[in-house]
Amino acid sequence: MRVIAGELRGRPLAAPAGEEVRPTSDRAREALFSMLGDVSGLEVLDLYAGTGALAIEALSRGAAEAVLVDVRPEAAAANVAALRLEDRATVVGEDALRYLRRPGPQFDLILCDPPYRLAARLGSDLAQLLRSRIRPGGRIVVESAARGPLELGLEPWRERRYGEAILRIYRVNEQ
């Protein structure tokens, strides 16, 4: 696993062995960021960050800063430290829903890649909570299992399937 493009292009990302962390494939990350286009200057929230690959890719491509949230933040923290991104990335060891329920900043781009087995249970809570944390004109990206996608009750702006995964991008209208 590596950073696909930008200032950190080609740099390796460490992922723990086993099935607890399921990083987004290089192919899917490349396609996602092609669909998103320019992310320069954006403030990014990466929920269920795992290795932090999505947020790190955004930072490499010019995002201003990122918050990476995961109940097991060790892999994300190790990658942020190895790539010397501590000045632009904050790693938070907390449950994503708990993080979203607390008062906090809004973001331009929210990346959400929860464990596939939790998608059905998380949909309604995430649908409500994500809306309070996304800026008008922002985008929400959700990766979930193609067979049981996470539903936010929004119309996807873009949608692509990669193997067993489906990527959906939602645009939040200007208010």
OpenMM code with the backbone's topology and positions (N, CA, C; nanometers):
from openmm import Vec3, app, unit

residues = "MET ARG VAL ILE ALA GLY GLU LEU ARG GLY ARG PRO LEU ALA ALA PRO ALA GLY GLU GLU VAL ARG PRO THR SER ASP ARG ALA ARG GLU ALA LEU PHE SER MET LEU GLY ASP VAL SER GLY LEU GLU VAL LEU ASP LEU TYR ALA GLY THR GLY ALA LEU ALA ILE GLU ALA LEU SER ARG GLY ALA ALA GLU ALA VAL LEU VAL ASP VAL ARG PRO GLU ALA ALA ALA ALA ASN VAL ALA ALA LEU ARG LEU GLU ASP ARG ALA THR VAL VAL GLY GLU ASP ALA LEU ARG TYR LEU ARG ARG PRO GLY PRO GLN PHE ASP LEU ILE LEU CYS ASP PRO PRO TYR ARG LEU ALA ALA ARG LEU GLY SER ASP LEU ALA GLN LEU LEU ARG SER ARG ILE ARG PRO GLY GLY ARG ILE VAL VAL GLU SER ALA ALA ARG GLY PRO LEU GLU LEU GLY LEU GLU PRO TRP ARG GLU ARG ARG TYR GLY GLU ALA ILE LEU ARG ILE TYR ARG VAL ASN GLU GLN".split()
positions = [
    Vec3(0.0853, -0.1172, 0.0000),
    Vec3(0.0000, 0.0000, 0.0000),
    Vec3(0.0897, 0.1232, 0.0000),
    Vec3(0.0514, 0.2227, -0.0821),
    Vec3(0.1344, 0.3412, -0.0974),
    Vec3(0.0472, 0.4635, -0.1219),
    Vec3(0.1073, 0.5811, -0.1111),
    Vec3(0.0400, 0.7053, -0.1473),
    Vec3(0.0423, 0.7130, -0.2997),
    Vec3(-0.0718, 0.7413, -0.3600),
    Vec3(-0.0874, 0.7360, -0.5050),
    Vec3(-0.0308, 0.8585, -0.5762),
    Vec3(-0.0574, 0.9788, -0.5256),
    Vec3(-0.0183, 1.1004, -0.5978),
    Vec3(0.0143, 1.2126, -0.5005),
    Vec3(0.0653, 1.3214, -0.5564),
    Vec3(0.0936, 1.4399, -0.4763),
    Vec3(0.2334, 1.4395, -0.4196),
    Vec3(0.2538, 1.5241, -0.3199),
    Vec3(0.3872, 1.5437, -0.2631),
    Vec3(0.4456, 1.4177, -0.1988),
    Vec3(0.3615, 1.3265, -0.1555),
    Vec3(0.4084, 1.2028, -0.0907),
    Vec3(0.3994, 1.0817, -0.1831),
    Vec3(0.3794, 1.1051, -0.3116),
    Vec3(0.3604, 0.9978, -0.4091),
    Vec3(0.4660, 0.8882, -0.3949),
    Vec3(0.4167, 0.7646, -0.3898),
    Vec3(0.5047, 0.6488, -0.3832),
    Vec3(0.5503, 0.6103, -0.2432),
    Vec3(0.5231, 0.6960, -0.1451),
    Vec3(0.5651, 0.6641, -0.0075),
    Vec3(0.4784, 0.5509, 0.0463),
    Vec3(0.5397, 0.4555, 0.1153),
    Vec3(0.4627, 0.3410, 0.1668),
    Vec3(0.3765, 0.3778, 0.2865),
    Vec3(0.2646, 0.3059, 0.2980),
    Vec3(0.1758, 0.3172, 0.4138),
    Vec3(0.1732, 0.1805, 0.4822),
    Vec3(0.1932, 0.1797, 0.6117),
    Vec3(0.1911, 0.0547, 0.6869),
    Vec3(0.0479, 0.0183, 0.7226),
    Vec3(0.0179, -0.1095, 0.7112),
    Vec3(-0.1140, -0.1608, 0.7503),
    Vec3(-0.0925, -0.2816, 0.8398),
    Vec3(-0.1653, -0.2897, 0.9507),
    Vec3(-0.1495, -0.4058, 1.0378),
    Vec3(-0.1977, -0.5330, 0.9687),
    Vec3(-0.1355, -0.6431, 1.0042),
    Vec3(-0.1765, -0.7732, 0.9498),
    Vec3(-0.3127, -0.8110, 1.0076),
    Vec3(-0.3837, -0.8955, 0.9361),
    Vec3(-0.5136, -0.9416, 0.9840),
    Vec3(-0.6272, -0.8696, 0.9153),
    Vec3(-0.7467, -0.8951, 0.9632),
    Vec3(-0.8657, -0.8424, 0.8984),
    Vec3(-0.9327, -0.7300, 0.9761),
    Vec3(-0.8703, -0.6837, 1.0856),
    Vec3(-0.9322, -0.5762, 1.1634),
    Vec3(-0.9355, -0.4456, 1.0867),
    Vec3(-0.8337, -0.4222, 1.0045),
    Vec3(-0.8272, -0.3015, 0.9239),
    Vec3(-0.8349, -0.3438, 0.7779),
    Vec3(-0.9247, -0.2777, 0.7032),
    Vec3(-0.9446, -0.3091, 0.5616),
    Vec3(-0.9180, -0.1818, 0.4830),
    Vec3(-0.7899, -0.1563, 0.4477),
    Vec3(-0.7591, -0.0322, 0.3785),
    Vec3(-0.8226, -0.0263, 0.2397),
    Vec3(-0.8604, 0.0935, 0.1982),
    Vec3(-0.9106, 0.1150, 0.0637),
    Vec3(-0.7985, 0.0840, -0.0338),
    Vec3(-0.8273, 0.0049, -0.1350),
    Vec3(-0.7243, -0.0362, -0.2309),
    Vec3(-0.6659, 0.0842, -0.3042),
    Vec3(-0.5427, 0.0683, -0.3528),
    Vec3(-0.4786, 0.1746, -0.4303),
    Vec3(-0.5663, 0.2129, -0.5493),
    Vec3(-0.6207, 0.1149, -0.6182),
    Vec3(-0.7042, 0.1390, -0.7365),
    Vec3(-0.8281, 0.2221, -0.7003),
    Vec3(-0.8939, 0.1850, -0.5918),
    Vec3(-1.0142, 0.2580, -0.5503),
    Vec3(-0.9792, 0.3993, -0.5039),
    Vec3(-0.8665, 0.4156, -0.4325),
    Vec3(-0.8251, 0.5494, -0.3890),
    Vec3(-0.7935, 0.6383, -0.5087),
    Vec3(-0.7237, 0.5816, -0.6064),
    Vec3(-0.6913, 0.6585, -0.7258),
    Vec3(-0.8189, 0.7034, -0.7975),
    Vec3(-0.9138, 0.6126, -0.8122),
    Vec3(-1.0409, 0.6459, -0.8777),
    Vec3(-1.1188, 0.7494, -0.7962),
    Vec3(-1.1216, 0.7330, -0.6658),
    Vec3(-1.1933, 0.8269, -0.5792),
    Vec3(-1.1406, 0.9683, -0.5970),
    Vec3(-1.0091, 0.9837, -0.5904),
    Vec3(-0.9537, 1.1184, -0.5995),
    Vec3(-0.9630, 1.1752, -0.7403),
    Vec3(-0.9709, 1.0905, -0.8398),
    Vec3(-0.9987, 1.1385, -0.9758),
    Vec3(-1.1399, 1.1955, -0.9820),
    Vec3(-1.2356, 1.1281, -0.9167),
    Vec3(-1.3733, 1.1771, -0.9144),
    Vec3(-1.3852, 1.3060, -0.8334),
    Vec3(-1.3124, 1.3143, -0.7225),
    Vec3(-1.3199, 1.4323, -0.6369),
    Vec3(-1.2569, 1.5544, -0.7019),
    Vec3(-1.1527, 1.5338, -0.7796),
    Vec3(-1.0815, 1.6467, -0.8397),
    Vec3(-0.9911, 1.7148, -0.7387),
    Vec3(-0.9730, 1.8431, -0.7542),
    Vec3(-0.8810, 1.9203, -0.6713),
    Vec3(-0.9290, 1.9264, -0.5261),
    Vec3(-0.8437, 1.8846, -0.4344),
    Vec3(-0.8766, 1.8912, -0.2914),
    Vec3(-0.7885, 1.9937, -0.2191),
    Vec3(-0.7170, 2.0752, -0.2952),
    Vec3(-0.6261, 2.1737, -0.2369),
    Vec3(-0.6990, 2.2651, -0.1396),
    Vec3(-0.6390, 2.2813, -0.0238),
    Vec3(-0.6910, 2.3733, 0.0763),
    Vec3(-0.8088, 2.3233, 0.1578),
    Vec3(-0.8591, 2.2034, 0.1289),
    Vec3(-0.9764, 2.1532, 0.2013),
    Vec3(-0.9411, 2.1064, 0.3416),
    Vec3(-1.0389, 2.1172, 0.4302),
    Vec3(-1.0287, 2.0600, 0.5638),
    Vec3(-1.1049, 1.9282, 0.5596),
    Vec3(-1.0368, 1.8195, 0.6004),
    Vec3(-1.0853, 1.6837, 0.5795),
    Vec3(-1.1079, 1.6123, 0.7125),
    Vec3(-1.2167, 1.5378, 0.7195),
    Vec3(-1.2444, 1.4495, 0.8325),
    Vec3(-1.2470, 1.3072, 0.7791),
    Vec3(-1.1652, 1.2202, 0.8368),
    Vec3(-1.1581, 1.0793, 0.7969),
    Vec3(-1.2108, 0.9958, 0.9133),
    Vec3(-1.3341, 0.9467, 0.8987),
    Vec3(-1.3974, 0.8651, 1.0025),
    Vec3(-1.3702, 0.7181, 0.9758),
    Vec3(-1.3487, 0.6414, 1.0816),
    Vec3(-1.3098, 0.5008, 1.0692),
    Vec3(-1.1816, 0.4957, 0.9863),
    Vec3(-1.0843, 0.5759, 1.0266),
    Vec3(-0.9647, 0.6027, 0.9470),
    Vec3(-0.8769, 0.4806, 0.9230),
    Vec3(-0.8741, 0.3863, 1.0148),
    Vec3(-0.7876, 0.2691, 0.9953),
    Vec3(-0.6424, 0.3098, 0.9800),
    Vec3(-0.5844, 0.2870, 0.8629),
    Vec3(-0.4448, 0.3238, 0.8370),
    Vec3(-0.4280, 0.4728, 0.8113),
    Vec3(-0.5380, 0.5413, 0.7858),
    Vec3(-0.5313, 0.6826, 0.7515),
    Vec3(-0.5049, 0.7074, 0.6042),
    Vec3(-0.5100, 0.6027, 0.5220),
    Vec3(-0.4741, 0.6139, 0.3804),
    Vec3(-0.5540, 0.7206, 0.3063),
    Vec3(-0.6840, 0.7305, 0.3321),
    Vec3(-0.7660, 0.8281, 0.2604),
    Vec3(-0.7278, 0.9714, 0.2977),
    Vec3(-0.7163, 0.9996, 0.4256),
    Vec3(-0.6794, 1.1345, 0.4693),
    Vec3(-0.5375, 1.1694, 0.4248),
    Vec3(-0.4470, 1.0736, 0.4336),
    Vec3(-0.3088, 1.0974, 0.3919),
    Vec3(-0.3026, 1.1254, 0.2424),
    Vec3(-0.3814, 1.0532, 0.1646),
    Vec3(-0.3878, 1.0799, 0.0198),
    Vec3(-0.4370, 1.2220, -0.0049),
    Vec3(-0.5395, 1.2648, 0.0692),
    Vec3(-0.5907, 1.4011, 0.0544),
    Vec3(-0.4839, 1.5036, 0.0907),
    Vec3(-0.4115, 1.4815, 0.1990),
    Vec3(-0.3043, 1.5730, 0.2392),
    Vec3(-0.1942, 1.5775, 0.1344),
    Vec3(-0.1584, 1.4630, 0.0815),
    Vec3(-0.0558, 1.4567, -0.0219),
    Vec3(-0.0965, 1.5369, -0.1448),
    Vec3(-0.2265, 1.5432, -0.1710),
    Vec3(-0.2783, 1.6140, -0.2881),
    Vec3(-0.3148, 1.7592, -0.2570),
    Vec3(-0.2762, 1.8078, -0.1396),
    Vec3(-0.2911, 1.9500, -0.1114),
    Vec3(-0.3952, 1.9906, -0.0103),
    Vec3(-0.4672, 1.8968, 0.0495),
    Vec3(-0.5622, 1.9337, 0.1544),
    Vec3(-0.4868, 2.0084, 0.2648),
    Vec3(-0.5526, 2.1060, 0.3250),
    Vec3(-0.4884, 2.1901, 0.4262),
    Vec3(-0.4625, 2.1151, 0.5558),
    Vec3(-0.5637, 2.0402, 0.6004),
    Vec3(-0.5493, 1.9650, 0.7252),
    Vec3(-0.6510, 1.8524, 0.7285),
    Vec3(-0.6240, 1.7576, 0.8191),
    Vec3(-0.7140, 1.6429, 0.8313),
    Vec3(-0.7226, 1.5984, 0.9756),
    Vec3(-0.8416, 1.5520, 1.0119),
    Vec3(-0.8642, 1.4877, 1.1411),
    Vec3(-0.8980, 1.3429, 1.1099),
    Vec3(-0.8233, 1.2507, 1.1705),
    Vec3(-0.8415, 1.1075, 1.1487),
    Vec3(-0.8968, 1.0469, 1.2757),
    Vec3(-1.0147, 0.9854, 1.2676),
    Vec3(-1.0831, 0.9323, 1.3854),
    Vec3(-1.0965, 0.7813, 1.3725),
    Vec3(-1.0531, 0.7096, 1.4746),
    Vec3(-1.0675, 0.5644, 1.4780),
    Vec3(-1.0556, 0.5170, 1.6229),
    Vec3(-1.1294, 0.4123, 1.6576),
    Vec3(-1.1214, 0.3589, 1.7940),
    Vec3(-0.9858, 0.2964, 1.8201),
    Vec3(-0.9196, 0.2500, 1.7146),
    Vec3(-0.7832, 0.1965, 1.7258),
    Vec3(-0.6932, 0.2819, 1.6365),
    Vec3(-0.6427, 0.3916, 1.6888),
    Vec3(-0.5715, 0.4893, 1.6064),
    Vec3(-0.4245, 0.4584, 1.5795),
    Vec3(-0.3746, 0.3463, 1.6280),
    Vec3(-0.2309, 0.3195, 1.6196),
    Vec3(-0.1770, 0.3204, 1.4767),
    Vec3(-0.2461, 0.2552, 1.3838),
    Vec3(-0.1975, 0.2479, 1.2454),
    Vec3(-0.1963, 0.3865, 1.1808),
    Vec3(-0.3042, 0.4614, 1.1985),
    Vec3(-0.3104, 0.5966, 1.1420),
    Vec3(-0.2024, 0.6850, 1.2035),
    Vec3(-0.1856, 0.6781, 1.3352),
    Vec3(-0.0849, 0.7598, 1.4027),
    Vec3(0.0560, 0.7244, 1.3550),
    Vec3(0.0814, 0.5956, 1.3343),
    Vec3(0.2136, 0.5528, 1.2869),
    Vec3(0.2400, 0.6064, 1.1466),
    Vec3(0.1400, 0.6020, 1.0584),
    Vec3(0.1587, 0.6528, 0.9221),
    Vec3(0.1744, 0.8042, 0.9198),
    Vec3(0.0967, 0.8739, 1.0007),
    Vec3(0.1091, 1.0197, 1.0090),
    Vec3(0.2499, 1.0566, 1.0572),
    Vec3(0.2995, 0.9868, 1.1584),
    Vec3(0.4334, 1.0151, 1.2105),
    Vec3(0.5418, 0.9800, 1.1082),
    Vec3(0.5299, 0.8650, 1.0442),
    Vec3(0.6302, 0.8215, 0.9462),
    Vec3(0.6410, 0.9188, 0.8293),
    Vec3(0.5295, 0.9807, 0.7937),
    Vec3(0.5282, 1.0737, 0.6810),
    Vec3(0.5446, 1.2189, 0.7253),
    Vec3(0.5644, 1.2388, 0.8554),
    Vec3(0.5874, 1.3714, 0.9139),
    Vec3(0.4743, 1.4695, 0.8819),
    Vec3(0.3532, 1.4228, 0.9069),
    Vec3(0.2347, 1.5048, 0.8789),
    Vec3(0.1697, 1.5602, 1.0062),
    Vec3(0.2380, 1.5509, 1.1184),
    Vec3(0.1778, 1.5920, 1.2457),
    Vec3(0.1322, 1.7376, 1.2475),
    Vec3(0.1931, 1.8221, 1.1661),
    Vec3(0.1539, 1.9635, 1.1636),
    Vec3(0.0237, 1.9861, 1.0874),
    Vec3(-0.0205, 1.8862, 1.0082),
    Vec3(-0.1426, 1.9000, 0.9288),
    Vec3(-0.2468, 1.7933, 0.9588),
    Vec3(-0.2094, 1.6945, 1.0384),
    Vec3(-0.3015, 1.5838, 1.0676),
    Vec3(-0.3123, 1.5630, 1.2177),
    Vec3(-0.4361, 1.5480, 1.2630),
    Vec3(-0.4640, 1.5175, 1.4031),
    Vec3(-0.5308, 1.3815, 1.4080),
    Vec3(-0.4746, 1.2914, 1.4884),
    Vec3(-0.5320, 1.1572, 1.5033),
    Vec3(-0.6073, 1.1521, 1.6350),
    Vec3(-0.7339, 1.1094, 1.6282),
    Vec3(-0.8204, 1.1039, 1.7456),
    Vec3(-0.8604, 0.9587, 1.7704),
    Vec3(-0.8299, 0.9092, 1.8885),
    Vec3(-0.8676, 0.7731, 1.9269),
    Vec3(-1.0042, 0.7736, 1.9932),
    Vec3(-1.1090, 0.7624, 1.9109),
    Vec3(-1.2448, 0.7696, 1.9631),
    Vec3(-1.3409, 0.7049, 1.8637),
    Vec3(-1.4535, 0.6593, 1.9131),
    Vec3(-1.5591, 0.6080, 1.8271),
    Vec3(-1.6098, 0.7225, 1.7392),
    Vec3(-1.6321, 0.6944, 1.6110),
    Vec3(-1.6723, 0.7983, 1.5165),
    Vec3(-1.8046, 0.8653, 1.5544),
    Vec3(-1.9030, 0.7877, 1.5949),
    Vec3(-2.0317, 0.8469, 1.6324),
    Vec3(-2.0177, 0.9365, 1.7551),
    Vec3(-1.9389, 0.8933, 1.8505),
    Vec3(-1.9154, 0.9758, 1.9701),
    Vec3(-1.8465, 1.1063, 1.9297),
    Vec3(-1.7490, 1.0971, 1.8413),
    Vec3(-1.6797, 1.2169, 1.7936),
    Vec3(-1.7790, 1.3128, 1.7262),
    Vec3(-1.8645, 1.2607, 1.6403),
    Vec3(-1.9602, 1.3445, 1.5681),
    Vec3(-2.0645, 1.4070, 1.6598),
    Vec3(-2.0971, 1.3406, 1.7694),
    Vec3(-2.1990, 1.3932, 1.8617),
    Vec3(-2.1485, 1.5107, 1.9442),
    Vec3(-2.0169, 1.5200, 1.9605),
    Vec3(-1.9604, 1.6319, 2.0351),
    Vec3(-1.9600, 1.7577, 1.9480),
    Vec3(-1.9763, 1.8749, 2.0084),
    Vec3(-1.9633, 1.9969, 1.9288),
    Vec3(-1.8230, 2.0028, 1.8683),
    Vec3(-1.8158, 2.0469, 1.7459),
    Vec3(-1.6856, 2.0543, 1.6807),
    Vec3(-1.6940, 2.1242, 1.5470),
    Vec3(-1.5822, 2.1306, 1.4788),
    Vec3(-1.5758, 2.2051, 1.3525),
    Vec3(-1.6490, 2.1356, 1.2387),
    Vec3(-1.6734, 2.2131, 1.1352),
    Vec3(-1.7261, 2.1583, 1.0114),
    Vec3(-1.6101, 2.1363, 0.9150),
    Vec3(-1.6329, 2.0503, 0.8154),
    Vec3(-1.5289, 2.0118, 0.7208),
    Vec3(-1.5795, 2.0281, 0.5781),
    Vec3(-1.4837, 2.0402, 0.4854),
    Vec3(-1.5150, 2.0505, 0.3432),
    Vec3(-1.5344, 1.9132, 0.2797),
    Vec3(-1.4650, 1.8140, 0.3344),
    Vec3(-1.4677, 1.6788, 0.2805),
    Vec3(-1.4691, 1.5810, 0.3965),
    Vec3(-1.5675, 1.4919, 0.3977),
    Vec3(-1.5739, 1.3872, 0.5001),
    Vec3(-1.5609, 1.2527, 0.4307),
    Vec3(-1.4648, 1.1744, 0.4773),
    Vec3(-1.4388, 1.0400, 0.4269),
    Vec3(-1.4868, 0.9413, 0.5316),
    Vec3(-1.5725, 0.8501, 0.4942),
    Vec3(-1.6361, 0.7608, 0.5909),
    Vec3(-1.6283, 0.6167, 0.5390),
    Vec3(-1.5497, 0.5348, 0.6059),
    Vec3(-1.5274, 0.3964, 0.5626),
    Vec3(-1.5417, 0.3027, 0.6825),
    Vec3(-1.6653, 0.2868, 0.7335),
    Vec3(-1.6848, 0.2025, 0.8522),
    Vec3(-1.6701, 0.0540, 0.8195),
    Vec3(-1.6509, -0.0284, 0.9213),
    Vec3(-1.6515, -0.1731, 0.8969),
    Vec3(-1.7808, -0.2129, 0.8264),
    Vec3(-1.7674, -0.2924, 0.7231),
    Vec3(-1.8839, -0.3307, 0.6423),
    Vec3(-1.9960, -0.3909, 0.7267),
    Vec3(-1.9597, -0.4696, 0.8270),
    Vec3(-2.0613, -0.5382, 0.9071),
    Vec3(-2.1479, -0.4420, 0.9885),
    Vec3(-2.1044, -0.3167, 1.0020),
    Vec3(-2.1790, -0.2182, 1.0815),
    Vec3(-2.2672, -0.1264, 0.9976),
    Vec3(-2.2589, -0.1362, 0.8657),
    Vec3(-2.3257, -0.0396, 0.7776),
    Vec3(-2.4751, -0.0251, 0.8064),
    Vec3(-2.5467, -0.1348, 0.8171),
    Vec3(-2.6922, -0.1280, 0.8380),
    Vec3(-2.7256, -0.0580, 0.9692),
    Vec3(-2.6437, -0.0785, 1.0697),
    Vec3(-2.6670, -0.0204, 1.2016),
    Vec3(-2.6313, 0.1286, 1.2080),
    Vec3(-2.5375, 0.1720, 1.1243),
    Vec3(-2.4858, 0.3082, 1.1336),
    Vec3(-2.5593, 0.4100, 1.0481),
    Vec3(-2.6266, 0.3650, 0.9441),
    Vec3(-2.6825, 0.4543, 0.8435),
    Vec3(-2.7614, 0.5718, 0.8965),
    Vec3(-2.8614, 0.5474, 0.9787),
    Vec3(-2.9475, 0.6577, 1.0231),
    Vec3(-2.8725, 0.7550, 1.1139),
    Vec3(-2.7884, 0.7032, 1.2039),
    Vec3(-2.7106, 0.7925, 1.2907),
    Vec3(-2.6136, 0.8776, 1.2089),
    Vec3(-2.5416, 0.8128, 1.1170),
    Vec3(-2.4465, 0.8875, 1.0357),
    Vec3(-2.5166, 0.9909, 0.9484),
    Vec3(-2.6304, 0.9552, 0.8913),
    Vec3(-2.7038, 1.0471, 0.8047),
    Vec3(-2.7321, 1.1785, 0.8770),
    Vec3(-2.7738, 1.1703, 0.9996),
    Vec3(-2.8062, 1.2888, 1.0778),
    Vec3(-2.6797, 1.3626, 1.1212),
    Vec3(-2.5833, 1.2899, 1.1746),
    Vec3(-2.4648, 1.3528, 1.2321),
    Vec3(-2.3714, 1.4130, 1.1280),
    Vec3(-2.3584, 1.3500, 1.0133),
    Vec3(-2.2680, 1.4019, 0.9103),
    Vec3(-2.3145, 1.5375, 0.8584),
    Vec3(-2.4438, 1.5560, 0.8505),
    Vec3(-2.4976, 1.6836, 0.7997),
    Vec3(-2.4571, 1.8017, 0.8874),
    Vec3(-2.4394, 1.7761, 1.0172),
    Vec3(-2.4002, 1.8861, 1.1064),
    Vec3(-2.2510, 1.9173, 1.0980),
    Vec3(-2.1728, 1.8289, 1.0376),
    Vec3(-2.0278, 1.8485, 1.0311),
    Vec3(-1.9740, 1.8805, 0.8920),
    Vec3(-2.0629, 1.8891, 0.7928),
    Vec3(-2.0171, 1.9194, 0.6570),
    Vec3(-2.0542, 2.0633, 0.6222),
    Vec3(-1.9618, 2.1346, 0.5657),
    Vec3(-1.9873, 2.2721, 0.5248),
    Vec3(-2.0773, 2.2744, 0.4013),
    Vec3(-2.1541, 2.3818, 0.3832),
    Vec3(-2.2304, 2.3951, 0.2589),
    Vec3(-2.1359, 2.3864, 0.1391),
    Vec3(-2.1756, 2.3082, 0.0400),
    Vec3(-2.0922, 2.2874, -0.0769),
    Vec3(-1.9899, 2.1766, -0.0596),
    Vec3(-1.9858, 2.1152, 0.0593),
    Vec3(-1.8903, 2.0088, 0.0863),
    Vec3(-1.9314, 1.8758, 0.0263),
    Vec3(-1.8424, 1.7779, 0.0408),
    Vec3(-1.8692, 1.6448, -0.0117),
    Vec3(-1.8453, 1.5400, 0.0963),
    Vec3(-1.9287, 1.4372, 0.0917),
    Vec3(-1.9165, 1.3225, 0.1814),
    Vec3(-1.8895, 1.2005, 0.0946),
    Vec3(-1.7861, 1.1250, 0.1302),
    Vec3(-1.7516, 1.0021, 0.0591),
    Vec3(-1.7775, 0.8857, 0.1534),
    Vec3(-1.8514, 0.7861, 0.1054),
    Vec3(-1.8798, 0.6671, 0.1857),
    Vec3(-1.8338, 0.5451, 0.1083),
    Vec3(-1.7522, 0.4634, 0.1727),
    Vec3(-1.7159, 0.3332, 0.1178),
    Vec3(-1.7869, 0.2279, 0.2009),
    Vec3(-1.8530, 0.1348, 0.1337),
    Vec3(-1.9211, 0.0269, 0.2041),
    Vec3(-1.9282, -0.0952, 0.1140),
    Vec3(-1.9828, -0.2031, 0.1669),
    Vec3(-1.9962, -0.3262, 0.0897),
    Vec3(-2.1013, -0.3067, -0.0185),
    Vec3(-2.0698, -0.3516, -0.1386),
    Vec3(-2.1648, -0.3378, -0.2498),
    Vec3(-2.2924, -0.4166, -0.2229),
    Vec3(-2.2823, -0.5259, -0.1505),
    Vec3(-2.4003, -0.6096, -0.1218),
    Vec3(-2.4887, -0.5529, -0.0116),
    Vec3(-2.4344, -0.4691, 0.0719),
    Vec3(-2.5121, -0.4080, 0.1798),
    Vec3(-2.4633, -0.2681, 0.2046),
    Vec3(-2.4842, -0.1769, 0.1076),
    Vec3(-2.4274, -0.0423, 0.1202),
    Vec3(-2.4858, 0.0378, 0.2356),
    Vec3(-2.4028, 0.1244, 0.2887),
    Vec3(-2.4448, 0.2167, 0.3926),
    Vec3(-2.5332, 0.3222, 0.3268),
    Vec3(-2.6521, 0.3403, 0.3782),
    Vec3(-2.7494, 0.4334, 0.3208),
    Vec3(-2.7581, 0.5590, 0.4066),
    Vec3(-2.7419, 0.6741, 0.3411),
    Vec3(-2.7512, 0.8019, 0.4118),
    Vec3(-2.8805, 0.8771, 0.3812),
    Vec3(-2.9622, 0.8240, 0.2940),
    Vec3(-3.0853, 0.8927, 0.2589),
    Vec3(-3.0621, 1.0139, 0.1707),
    Vec3(-2.9469, 1.0198, 0.1068),
    Vec3(-2.9131, 1.1272, 0.0140),
    Vec3(-2.8957, 1.0672, -0.1246),
    Vec3(-2.9087, 1.1484, -0.2260),
    Vec3(-2.8857, 1.1025, -0.3631),
    Vec3(-2.7358, 1.1130, -0.3936),
    Vec3(-2.6708, 1.0022, -0.4285),
    Vec3(-2.5275, 1.0103, -0.4608),
    Vec3(-2.5023, 1.0962, -0.5843),
    Vec3(-2.3971, 1.1754, -0.5782),
    Vec3(-2.3527, 1.2557, -0.6907),
    Vec3(-2.2745, 1.1675, -0.7881),
    Vec3(-2.1905, 1.0810, -0.7319),
    Vec3(-2.1141, 0.9838, -0.8101),
    Vec3(-2.1132, 0.8522, -0.7336),
    Vec3(-2.1051, 0.7433, -0.8099),
    Vec3(-2.1032, 0.6100, -0.7468),
    Vec3(-2.0233, 0.5161, -0.8361),
    Vec3(-1.9307, 0.4405, -0.7758),
    Vec3(-1.8509, 0.3425, -0.8486),
    Vec3(-1.8326, 0.2184, -0.7638),
    Vec3(-1.8297, 0.1042, -0.8307),
    Vec3(-1.8070, -0.0225, -0.7615),
    Vec3(-1.6660, -0.0719, -0.7924),
    Vec3(-1.5972, -0.1193, -0.6894),
    Vec3(-1.4631, -0.1758, -0.7011),
    Vec3(-1.4609, -0.3074, -0.6261),
    Vec3(-1.4741, -0.4173, -0.6988),
    Vec3(-1.4788, -0.5481, -0.6353),
    Vec3(-1.5990, -0.5564, -0.5432),
    Vec3(-1.5739, -0.5858, -0.4180),
    Vec3(-1.6810, -0.5983, -0.3181),
    Vec3(-1.7196, -0.4655, -0.2545),
    Vec3(-1.6520, -0.3586, -0.2954),
    Vec3(-1.6758, -0.2277, -0.2346),
    Vec3(-1.7508, -0.1352, -0.3299),
    Vec3(-1.8269, -0.0440, -0.2708),
    Vec3(-1.8926, 0.0609, -0.3484),
    Vec3(-1.8530, 0.1952, -0.2870),
    Vec3(-1.8147, 0.2882, -0.3726),
    Vec3(-1.7816, 0.4239, -0.3308),
    Vec3(-1.8942, 0.5160, -0.3747),
    Vec3(-1.9449, 0.5926, -0.2809),
    Vec3(-2.0486, 0.6908, -0.3123),
    Vec3(-2.0006, 0.8276, -0.2670),
    Vec3(-2.0194, 0.9250, -0.3545),
    Vec3(-1.9858, 1.0631, -0.3211),
    Vec3(-2.1154, 1.1423, -0.3202),
    Vec3(-2.1360, 1.2141, -0.2121),
    Vec3(-2.2540, 1.2991, -0.1969),
    Vec3(-2.2088, 1.4444, -0.1933),
    Vec3(-2.2800, 1.5300, -0.2613),
    Vec3(-2.2546, 1.6728, -0.2558),
    Vec3(-2.3597, 1.7359, -0.1665),
    Vec3(-2.3153, 1.8221, -0.0770),
    Vec3(-2.4078, 1.8923, 0.0111),
    Vec3(-2.4313, 2.0296, -0.0483),
    Vec3(-2.5549, 2.0579, -0.0795),
    Vec3(-2.5893, 2.1832, -0.1470),
    Vec3(-2.5573, 2.3036, -0.0624),
    Vec3(-2.5350, 2.4141, -0.1320),
    Vec3(-2.5144, 2.5422, -0.0636),
    Vec3(-2.6403, 2.5763, 0.0141),
    Vec3(-2.6222, 2.6370, 0.1288),
    Vec3(-2.7389, 2.6742, 0.2095),
    Vec3(-2.7712, 2.8200, 0.1956),
] * unit.nanometer
topology = app.Topology()
chain = topology.addChain("A")
for resn in residues:
    res = topology.addResidue(resn, chain)
    for name in ("N", "CA", "C"):
        topology.addAtom(name, app.Element.getBySymbol(name[0]), res)
